[in-house]
Amino acid sequence: MQKRTRKFVGAVAMLVFVVVYALLAMMLAQARPTQDAPVLLQTLIYAVLGLAWILPLMPLIRWMEEGRLRSPTRR
């Protein structure tokens, strides 16, 4: 697959993933233990949910750039 096509497919996949992830993150944020949870706990929950989307997308970004999902093994 050409790099240009991979980038288009990857961009569409990222957009779909981020929309679905945002909906799930909002649902999880609303389901937190109680409304009276400590501010530090709420901050931690929002920080984790706000950054957790990056890890699942790393293989997709690598595929978009290099054409493979995994890094080559080093010898």
Buried (B, 14 or more C-beta within 10 A) or exposed (E): EEEEEBEEBBEEBBEEBEEEBEEEBEEEEEEEEEEEEEEEEBEEBEEEBEEEBEEEBEEBEBBBEEEEEEEEEEE
